[in-house]
Amino acid sequence: QVQLVESGGGLVQPGGSLNLSCVASRTIFSTYTMGWYRQAPGKQRELVATITSGGRTNYADSVKGRFTISRDNAKNMVYLQMNSLKPEDTAVYLCYYGASAIPLAYWGQGTQVTVSS
C-alpha cells in the first residue's frame, strides 16, 4: 500500500501562483509515473501533468507554459508549480502514483485550488 498526501492548495487571485506538493509513503514500482490530475465540480477528472521515473514529463495543453512538474526521488515527492493561474484552474488537485508495467495506481485525497478575485 502507498499513501499519498498533498499540500499547498488554497485561494489565489487570477494571475497568482501556487506550489503543490505530494509525498508518497514509499515507492514500490521500479518504473512509474507520478503526477497531478484535477477534478472540477461537474466535470471529469483530467490529467494536469505527469513525470515518469525516467524523468519524462507530460502536460495538458491547457497548462503548458504555466505549470511545471518536478520531483525529488530521495524524498518520494512530486511538486507542481502553478503560475499565471486562471479561474478555470479551480479544481481539486489529486496526486497520482502509478506503475508503468501493470495497471495499478494510487491516489491522494486531493487539495483544493480556487482561483478567484
C-alpha positions as a Markdown table, in Angstrom:
| # | Residue | x | y | z |
|---|---|---|---|---|
| 1 | Gln | 0.0 | 0.0 | 0.0 |
| 2 | Val | 1.1 | 3.5 | -0.8 |
| 3 | Gln | -0.3 | 6.7 | 0.8 |
| 4 | Leu | -0.1 | 10.0 | -1.0 |
| 5 | Val | -0.5 | 13.2 | 0.9 |
| 6 | Glu | -1.0 | 16.5 | -1.0 |
| 7 | Ser | -0.4 | 20.0 | 0.3 |
| 8 | Gly | -0.2 | 23.6 | -0.9 |
| 9 | Gly | -3.6 | 24.3 | -2.2 |
| 10 | Gly | -5.6 | 27.4 | -1.4 |
| 11 | Leu | -7.3 | 30.5 | -2.6 |
| 12 | Val | -5.4 | 32.7 | -5.0 |
| 13 | Gln | -6.2 | 35.6 | -7.3 |
| 14 | Pro | -6.1 | 35.3 | -11.1 |
| 15 | Gly | -2.5 | 35.6 | -12.2 |
| 16 | Gly | -1.2 | 34.3 | -9.0 |
| 17 | Ser | 0.9 | 31.3 | -8.2 |
| 18 | Leu | 0.7 | 28.2 | -6.0 |
| 19 | Asn | 3.1 | 25.3 | -5.4 |
| 20 | Leu | 1.6 | 21.9 | -4.7 |
| 21 | Ser | 3.5 | 19.1 | -3.0 |
| 22 | Cys | 2.8 | 15.4 | -2.8 |
| 23 | Val | 4.7 | 13.0 | -0.6 |
| 24 | Ala | 4.5 | 9.2 | -1.1 |
| 25 | Ser | 4.8 | 7.0 | 1.9 |
| 26 | Arg | 7.1 | 4.7 | -0.2 |
| 27 | Thr | 7.7 | 3.7 | -3.7 |
| 28 | Ile | 7.1 | 0.2 | -4.7 |
| 29 | Phe | 7.4 | 0.3 | -8.5 |
| 30 | Ser | 10.7 | 0.1 | -10.3 |
| 31 | Thr | 9.3 | 2.2 | -13.2 |
| 32 | Tyr | 6.4 | 4.5 | -12.5 |
| 33 | Thr | 4.6 | 7.7 | -13.3 |
| 34 | Met | 3.8 | 10.4 | -10.7 |
| 35 | Gly | 1.8 | 13.4 | -11.3 |
| 36 | Trp | -1.3 | 15.5 | -10.9 |
| 37 | Tyr | -4.8 | 15.3 | -12.1 |
| 38 | Arg | -7.7 | 17.7 | -11.3 |
| 39 | Gln | -11.4 | 17.5 | -11.0 |
| 40 | Ala | -13.7 | 20.4 | -11.1 |
| 41 | Pro | -17.4 | 20.2 | -9.9 |
| 42 | Gly | -19.5 | 18.5 | -12.5 |
| 43 | Lys | -16.5 | 17.7 | -14.7 |
| 44 | Gln | -14.5 | 14.6 | -15.3 |
| 45 | Arg | -11.1 | 14.1 | -13.8 |
| 46 | Glu | -8.4 | 15.3 | -16.2 |
| 47 | Leu | -4.6 | 15.0 | -16.4 |
| 48 | Val | -2.7 | 18.1 | -15.5 |
| 49 | Ala | 1.0 | 17.0 | -15.5 |
| 50 | Thr | 3.0 | 13.8 | -15.0 |
| 51 | Ile | 6.6 | 12.8 | -14.7 |
| 52 | Thr | 8.0 | 9.3 | -15.2 |
| 53 | Ser | 10.7 | 7.6 | -13.2 |
| 54 | Gly | 12.9 | 8.3 | -16.2 |
| 55 | Gly | 12.2 | 12.0 | -16.0 |
| 56 | Arg | 9.9 | 12.4 | -19.0 |
| 57 | Thr | 7.2 | 15.0 | -18.4 |
| 58 | Asn | 3.7 | 15.4 | -20.0 |
| 59 | Tyr | 1.4 | 18.3 | -19.7 |
| 60 | Ala | -2.2 | 19.1 | -20.5 |
| 61 | Asp | -2.3 | 21.7 | -23.3 |
| 62 | Ser | -4.3 | 24.0 | -21.1 |
| 63 | Val | -1.4 | 24.3 | -18.6 |
| 64 | Lys | 1.7 | 24.2 | -20.9 |
| 65 | Gly | 3.9 | 27.2 | -20.3 |
| 66 | Arg | 2.2 | 28.0 | -16.9 |
| 67 | Phe | 2.7 | 24.8 | -14.8 |
| 68 | Thr | 5.9 | 22.9 | -14.1 |
| 69 | Ile | 6.1 | 19.5 | -12.6 |
| 70 | Ser | 9.2 | 18.3 | -10.8 |
| 71 | Arg | 10.2 | 15.6 | -8.4 |
| 72 | Asp | 12.6 | 14.7 | -5.6 |
| 73 | Asn | 13.3 | 11.0 | -5.7 |
| 74 | Ala | 15.2 | 10.9 | -2.4 |
| 75 | Lys | 12.1 | 12.4 | -0.6 |
| 76 | Asn | 9.5 | 10.5 | -2.7 |
| 77 | Met | 8.0 | 13.8 | -3.5 |
| 78 | Val | 6.5 | 15.4 | -6.6 |
| 79 | Tyr | 5.7 | 19.1 | -7.0 |
| 80 | Leu | 3.6 | 21.3 | -9.2 |
| 81 | Gln | 4.5 | 24.9 | -9.6 |
| 82 | Met | 1.5 | 26.7 | -11.0 |
| 83 | Asn | 1.9 | 30.2 | -12.3 |
| 84 | Ser | -0.5 | 32.6 | -14.1 |
| 85 | Leu | -3.4 | 30.9 | -12.6 |
| 86 | Lys | -6.8 | 31.3 | -14.2 |
| 87 | Pro | -10.3 | 30.8 | -12.7 |
| 88 | Glu | -10.7 | 27.7 | -14.9 |
| 89 | Asp | -7.8 | 26.1 | -13.0 |
| 90 | Thr | -10.1 | 25.9 | -10.0 |
| 91 | Ala | -10.5 | 22.3 | -9.0 |
| 92 | Val | -9.4 | 19.6 | -6.5 |
| 93 | Tyr | -5.9 | 18.6 | -7.5 |
| 94 | Leu | -5.1 | 14.9 | -6.9 |
| 95 | Cys | -1.7 | 13.3 | -6.7 |
| 96 | Tyr | -1.1 | 10.1 | -8.7 |
| 97 | Tyr | 1.4 | 7.3 | -8.4 |
| 98 | Gly | 1.1 | 4.5 | -10.9 |
| 99 | Ala | 3.1 | 1.6 | -12.2 |
| 100 | Ser | 4.4 | 1.7 | -15.7 |
| 101 | Ala | 4.2 | -2.0 | -16.3 |
| 102 | Ile | 0.9 | -3.0 | -14.7 |
| 103 | Pro | -2.5 | -1.3 | -14.3 |
| 104 | Leu | -2.0 | -0.4 | -10.6 |
| 105 | Ala | -2.1 | 3.1 | -9.2 |
| 106 | Tyr | -2.6 | 5.1 | -6.1 |
| 107 | Trp | -4.3 | 8.4 | -5.5 |
| 108 | Gly | -4.2 | 11.1 | -2.8 |
| 109 | Gln | -7.2 | 12.7 | -1.2 |
| 110 | Gly | -6.7 | 15.9 | -3.1 |
| 111 | Thr | -6.1 | 19.5 | -2.3 |
| 112 | Gln | -8.5 | 22.3 | -3.3 |
| 113 | Val | -7.2 | 25.1 | -5.6 |
| 114 | Thr | -9.5 | 28.1 | -6.0 |
| 115 | Val | -8.7 | 30.9 | -8.4 |
| 116 | Ser | -10.9 | 33.8 | -7.8 |
| 117 | Ser | -10.8 | 37.6 | -7.3 |
